[in-house]
Amino acid sequence: MLTIWYLIYKQRFYDYFCLIERIMKSILLLLATCFFLLSCKKSIQGANPYQNNGVITGVDPRLCPCAISCPCVCGTLIFHFTDTVYTANIPLDNPGIFNLSSNTQFPVYVRVNWQNTSRCGVTAIKITSFQTY
């Protein structure tokens, strides 16, 4: 008699753990699916394709001699970034890219892609592309 009760309880116990195991597998599969679906990075339309925002506040009227292969630090545009902690004026390696006319109203706000350039002991930036806004 004891053996029969033991076998009945053993079977119920086994069924109970099989049920728990199936539930745990289902929950794990559901969690894994949710993780993969929610972890996908969606591209945001209208995101800014430019590295930084900046402003051209005017033309530097100082005149100084410039070597041909070096970036000129005077007589060029006064430019600085507006969305970084570094807001000092930055020498531009290629200020002619902006093609500003003589009657341009300053300040001119721009979004820029740029590269660091360093020649002749002068650190400047080279504008690779820009957009005014």
C-alpha positions as CSV (number, residue, x, y, z in Angstrom):
1,M,0.0,0.0,0.0
2,L,2.8,2.4,0.9
3,T,4.5,1.6,-2.4
4,I,1.4,2.6,-4.4
5,W,1.1,5.9,-2.6
6,Y,4.8,6.4,-3.1
7,L,4.4,5.8,-6.8
8,I,1.4,8.1,-7.1
9,Y,3.2,10.9,-5.3
10,K,6.3,10.3,-7.3
11,Q,4.4,10.6,-10.6
12,R,2.6,13.8,-9.4
13,F,5.9,15.3,-8.3
14,Y,7.4,14.4,-11.6
15,D,4.5,15.9,-13.5
16,Y,4.7,19.0,-11.4
17,F,8.4,19.6,-12.2
18,C,7.8,18.9,-15.9
19,L,5.1,21.5,-15.9
20,I,7.4,24.0,-14.1
21,E,10.2,23.2,-16.6
22,R,7.9,23.8,-19.6
23,I,6.7,27.2,-18.0
24,M,10.3,28.2,-17.4
25,K,11.3,27.4,-21.0
26,S,8.4,29.4,-22.3
27,I,9.3,32.4,-20.1
28,L,12.9,32.2,-21.1
29,L,11.9,32.1,-24.8
30,L,9.6,35.0,-24.4
31,L,12.2,37.1,-22.5
32,A,14.9,36.3,-25.2
33,T,12.4,37.3,-27.9
34,C,11.6,40.6,-26.1
35,F,15.3,41.3,-25.6
36,F,16.1,40.9,-29.3
37,L,13.2,42.9,-30.5
38,L,13.7,45.8,-28.0
39,S,17.5,45.9,-28.4
40,C,17.4,46.7,-32.1
41,K,18.6,50.2,-32.8
42,K,16.3,52.0,-35.2
43,S,17.7,54.8,-37.3
44,I,16.1,58.1,-36.5
45,Q,15.0,60.0,-39.6
46,G,15.9,63.6,-39.5
47,A,19.0,63.0,-37.3
48,N,21.8,65.5,-37.7
49,P,24.3,64.1,-40.1
50,Y,26.9,66.7,-39.0
51,Q,29.5,66.5,-36.3
52,N,29.0,69.9,-34.6
53,N,27.1,73.1,-34.7
54,G,29.1,76.3,-35.0
55,V,28.9,80.0,-35.7
56,I,30.9,82.4,-37.9
57,T,30.8,85.7,-36.0
58,G,32.7,87.8,-38.6
59,V,36.0,88.4,-40.4
60,D,39.2,88.8,-38.4
61,P,40.5,92.2,-39.6
62,R,44.1,91.6,-38.3
63,L,46.7,91.2,-40.9
64,C,49.8,89.0,-40.4
65,P,52.1,87.1,-42.7
66,C,51.1,83.6,-43.4
67,A,53.2,80.8,-44.8
68,I,51.7,79.2,-47.9
69,S,51.4,75.7,-46.5
70,C,50.3,76.7,-43.0
71,P,46.9,77.6,-41.8
72,C,46.5,81.4,-41.3
73,V,45.4,82.5,-37.9
74,C,44.6,86.1,-38.8
75,G,42.7,87.8,-41.6
76,T,40.3,84.8,-41.8
77,L,36.9,84.0,-40.4
78,I,36.1,84.1,-36.7
79,F,34.6,80.7,-36.0
80,H,33.7,78.7,-32.9
81,F,31.6,75.7,-31.9
82,T,28.3,76.3,-30.1
83,D,27.5,72.7,-29.0
84,T,30.8,71.8,-27.2
85,V,32.5,73.0,-24.0
86,Y,35.3,74.3,-26.2
87,T,34.0,77.7,-27.4
88,A,37.2,79.6,-28.1
89,N,37.8,80.8,-31.7
90,I,39.2,78.1,-33.9
91,P,41.4,78.8,-36.9
92,L,40.0,77.4,-40.1
93,D,42.3,75.6,-42.5
94,N,40.0,76.3,-45.5
95,P,37.8,79.3,-44.8
96,G,37.1,79.7,-48.5
97,I,34.7,76.7,-48.4
98,F,32.0,79.0,-47.0
99,N,32.0,81.4,-50.1
100,L,30.6,84.3,-48.0
101,S,29.9,87.4,-49.9
102,S,31.0,90.9,-48.8
103,N,27.4,91.8,-47.7
104,T,26.9,88.7,-45.5
105,Q,25.1,89.5,-42.3
106,F,26.9,88.0,-39.3
107,P,26.5,85.8,-37.3
108,V,26.2,82.8,-39.7
109,Y,25.1,79.6,-38.0
110,V,26.4,76.4,-39.6
111,R,26.5,72.7,-39.1
112,V,29.9,71.3,-40.0
113,N,31.8,68.1,-40.5
114,W,35.5,68.7,-39.9
115,Q,38.9,67.1,-39.4
116,N,41.8,68.2,-37.2
117,T,44.8,69.6,-39.0
118,S,48.0,70.6,-37.5
119,R,50.8,72.1,-39.5
120,C,53.6,74.6,-38.7
121,G,52.7,74.4,-35.0
122,V,49.2,75.7,-35.7
123,T,46.2,73.5,-34.8
124,A,43.2,74.3,-37.0
125,I,40.2,72.5,-38.4
126,K,39.5,71.6,-42.0
127,I,35.8,71.9,-42.9
128,T,34.8,68.9,-45.1
129,S,31.1,69.8,-45.4
130,F,28.7,72.3,-44.0
131,Q,25.1,73.5,-44.0
132,T,23.8,76.9,-42.9
133,Y,20.8,77.1,-40.7
